Every structure is written in structure tokens, then in C-alpha cells.
Amino acid sequence: MEENKVMTEEMEIGAKIIGKAVIEATKICNLITEKGEESSKELVNLVLGRCEVLKAEILAICCCEANYNQKIDMMETERATAYDYFNSILAQIS
């Protein structure tokens, strides 16, 4: 018998944040590889690694004991930190 898997609102918000971050990371990786610089491989690895950290943190936040508003704030902080990192990588290739 299959269980009904229901995502909480926090999980849905977290999934949207993760999805958008993956898209953003992909765009950045494409820009990096288009430049074809010597450091491209390392920069792509940094972007992908930071995206993985974001995903892990969001999942941990969804499972933590904080209330709804605290979880949303923590997810938003994590998202902002990841995007700041992505922007610092973009600055290196500009």
C-alpha cells in the first residue's frame, strides 16, 4: 500500500528555492564555460558545490524544530547567502 506523501508548505517553499537556485547555478556554469578560461573547471565546481550546500541546508531547515516563520526566514537567509556567492563568482569572470 502506498502512503500519501504530502509536502508541507515549508517544503514547497524550500523546493521552489532549490529549483530556482539550480537554474541560476546552471546559467552561471554556462557563462563560465563559454568564457573558456583556465579557471573554468574550478569555478564551475565552486558554483555546483555551493548549490549542493544550499540544497542540504534547505532540507535541514525543513526538518528542524523551528516554527513556520523561523523556517522561512532561515531559508531566505540561506538563499541570499548562496546568491551572494554566485554573484561573487560572476564578478570573477566579468
Phi and psi restraints in degrees (value plus and minus 20) as a CYANA .aco file:
   2 GLU   PHI    -111.8   -71.8
   2 GLU   PSI     113.3   153.3
   3 GLU   PHI     -96.6   -56.6
   3 GLU   PSI     130.9   170.9
   4 ASN   PHI     -98.8   -58.8
   4 ASN   PSI      95.9   135.9
   5 LYS   PHI    -114.0   -74.0
   5 LYS   PSI      93.7   133.7
   6 VAL   PHI    -136.1   -96.1
   6 VAL   PSI     107.2   147.2
   7 MET   PHI    -105.9   -65.9
   7 MET   PSI     117.8   157.8
   8 THR   PHI     -94.6   -54.6
   8 THR   PSI     146.4   186.4
   9 GLU   PHI     -81.7   -41.7
   9 GLU   PSI     -57.6   -17.6
  10 GLU   PHI     -81.4   -41.4
  10 GLU   PSI     -61.3   -21.3
  11 MET   PHI     -84.9   -44.9
  11 MET   PSI     -60.1   -20.1
  12 GLU   PHI     -84.0   -44.0
  12 GLU   PSI     -62.3   -22.3
  13 ILE   PHI     -84.2   -44.2
  13 ILE   PSI     -65.1   -25.1
  14 GLY   PHI     -79.8   -39.8
  14 GLY   PSI     -61.8   -21.8
  15 ALA   PHI     -83.2   -43.2
  15 ALA   PSI     -59.3   -19.3
  16 LYS   PHI     -85.6   -45.6
  16 LYS   PSI     -61.9   -21.9
  17 ILE   PHI     -82.1   -42.1
  17 ILE   PSI     -65.6   -25.6
  18 ILE   PHI     -82.6   -42.6
  18 ILE   PSI     -66.3   -26.3
  19 GLY   PHI     -78.9   -38.9
  19 GLY   PSI     -65.8   -25.8
  20 LYS   PHI     -85.9   -45.9
  20 LYS   PSI     -56.4   -16.4
  21 ALA   PHI     -87.4   -47.4
  21 ALA   PSI     -58.5   -18.5
  22 VAL   PHI     -83.8   -43.8
  22 VAL   PSI     -62.1   -22.1
  23 ILE   PHI     -82.7   -42.7
  23 ILE   PSI     -65.5   -25.5
  24 GLU   PHI     -82.7   -42.7
  24 GLU   PSI     -63.2   -23.2
  25 ALA   PHI     -82.0   -42.0
  25 ALA   PSI     -59.4   -19.4
  26 THR   PHI     -83.9   -43.9
  26 THR   PSI     -63.4   -23.4
  27 LYS   PHI     -79.7   -39.7
  27 LYS   PSI     -64.5   -24.5
  28 ILE   PHI     -85.1   -45.1
  28 ILE   PSI     -63.3   -23.3
  29 CYS   PHI     -81.0   -41.0
  29 CYS   PSI     -59.3   -19.3
  30 ASN   PHI     -83.4   -43.4
  30 ASN   PSI     -62.5   -22.5
  31 LEU   PHI     -82.3   -42.3
  31 LEU   PSI     -61.7   -21.7
  32 ILE   PHI     -82.8   -42.8
  32 ILE   PSI     -67.1   -27.1
  33 THR   PHI     -90.0   -50.0
  33 THR   PSI     -49.2    -9.2
  34 GLU   PHI     -83.4   -43.4
  34 GLU   PSI     -56.3   -16.3
  35 LYS   PHI     -86.7   -46.7
  35 LYS   PSI     -54.2   -14.2
  36 GLY   PHI      43.1    83.1
  36 GLY   PSI      11.5    51.5
  37 GLU   PHI     -99.2   -59.2
  37 GLU   PSI     147.1   187.1
  38 GLU   PHI     -79.7   -39.7
  38 GLU   PSI     -55.3   -15.3
  39 SER   PHI    -108.4   -68.4
  39 SER   PSI     -12.0    28.0
  40 SER   PHI     -75.7   -35.7
  40 SER   PSI     -66.6   -26.6
  41 LYS   PHI     -80.9   -40.9
  41 LYS   PSI     -64.2   -24.2
  42 GLU   PHI     -85.2   -45.2
  42 GLU   PSI     -61.4   -21.4
  43 LEU   PHI     -85.7   -45.7
  43 LEU   PSI     -60.6   -20.6
  44 VAL   PHI     -81.4   -41.4
  44 VAL   PSI     -64.1   -24.1
  45 ASN   PHI     -82.2   -42.2
  45 ASN   PSI     -57.4   -17.4
  46 LEU   PHI     -85.3   -45.3
  46 LEU   PSI     -63.8   -23.8
  47 VAL   PHI     -83.9   -43.9
  47 VAL   PSI     -67.5   -27.5
  48 LEU   PHI     -85.6   -45.6
  48 LEU   PSI     -58.2   -18.2
  49 GLY   PHI     -83.4   -43.4
  49 GLY   PSI     -62.9   -22.9
  50 ARG   PHI     -86.7   -46.7
  50 ARG   PSI     -54.1   -14.1
  51 CYS   PHI     -84.9   -44.9
  51 CYS   PSI     -60.9   -20.9
  52 GLU   PHI     -84.1   -44.1
  52 GLU   PSI     -59.5   -19.5
  53 VAL   PHI     -82.6   -42.6
  53 VAL   PSI     -64.3   -24.3
  54 LEU   PHI     -77.5   -37.5
  54 LEU   PSI     -66.9   -26.9
  55 LYS   PHI     -80.0   -40.0
  55 LYS   PSI     -65.1   -25.1
  56 ALA   PHI     -83.7   -43.7
  56 ALA   PSI     -62.1   -22.1
  57 GLU   PHI     -85.9   -45.9
  57 GLU   PSI     -62.3   -22.3
  58 ILE   PHI     -82.1   -42.1
  58 ILE   PSI     -63.9   -23.9
  59 LEU   PHI     -83.7   -43.7
  59 LEU   PSI     -59.2   -19.2
  60 ALA   PHI     -85.1   -45.1
  60 ALA   PSI     -60.1   -20.1
  61 ILE   PHI     -83.1   -43.1
  61 ILE   PSI     -62.4   -22.4
  62 CYS   PHI     -79.5   -39.5
  62 CYS   PSI     -50.6   -10.6
  63 CYS   PHI    -115.2   -75.2
  63 CYS   PSI     -24.1    15.9
  64 CYS   PHI     -98.0   -58.0
  64 CYS   PSI     152.7   192.7
  65 GLU   PHI    -108.4   -68.4
  65 GLU   PSI     -13.7    26.3
  66 ALA   PHI     -90.4   -50.4
  66 ALA   PSI     142.0   182.0
  67 ASN   PHI     -99.2   -59.2
  67 ASN   PSI     153.4   193.4
  68 TYR   PHI     -74.2   -34.2
  68 TYR   PSI     -72.3   -32.3
  69 ASN   PHI     -83.2   -43.2
  69 ASN   PSI     -58.9   -18.9
  70 GLN   PHI     -84.4   -44.4
  70 GLN   PSI     -61.9   -21.9
  71 LYS   PHI     -82.1   -42.1
  71 LYS   PSI     -64.2   -24.2
  72 ILE   PHI     -82.8   -42.8
  72 ILE   PSI     -64.2   -24.2
  73 ASP   PHI     -81.3   -41.3
  73 ASP   PSI     -63.6   -23.6
  74 MET   PHI     -85.1   -45.1
  74 MET   PSI     -59.7   -19.7
  75 MET   PHI     -85.7   -45.7
  75 MET   PSI     -61.6   -21.6
  76 GLU   PHI     -85.1   -45.1
  76 GLU   PSI     -60.0   -20.0
  77 THR   PHI     -82.5   -42.5
  77 THR   PSI     -64.1   -24.1
  78 GLU   PHI     -83.6   -43.6
  78 GLU   PSI     -61.9   -21.9
  79 ARG   PHI     -81.5   -41.5
  79 ARG   PSI     -66.3   -26.3
  80 ALA   PHI     -82.5   -42.5
  80 ALA   PSI     -60.1   -20.1
  81 THR   PHI     -83.4   -43.4
  81 THR   PSI     -63.1   -23.1
  82 ALA   PHI     -84.1   -44.1
  82 ALA   PSI     -63.0   -23.0
  83 TYR   PHI     -88.5   -48.5
  83 TYR   PSI     -53.7   -13.7
  84 ASP   PHI     -81.1   -41.1
  84 ASP   PSI     -61.9   -21.9
  85 TYR   PHI     -83.8   -43.8
  85 TYR   PSI     -65.5   -25.5
  86 PHE   PHI     -78.0   -38.0
  86 PHE   PSI     -62.5   -22.5
  87 ASN   PHI     -84.5   -44.5
  87 ASN   PSI     -54.8   -14.8
  88 SER   PHI     -87.3   -47.3
  88 SER   PSI     -54.3   -14.3
  89 ILE   PHI     -87.9   -47.9
  89 ILE   PSI     -63.4   -23.4
  90 LEU   PHI     -80.4   -40.4
  90 LEU   PSI     -57.9   -17.9
  91 ALA   PHI     -83.3   -43.3
  91 ALA   PSI     -50.8   -10.8
  92 GLN   PHI     -92.6   -52.6
  92 GLN   PSI     -44.6    -4.6
  93 ILE   PHI    -118.8   -78.8
  93 ILE   PSI     -26.0    14.0
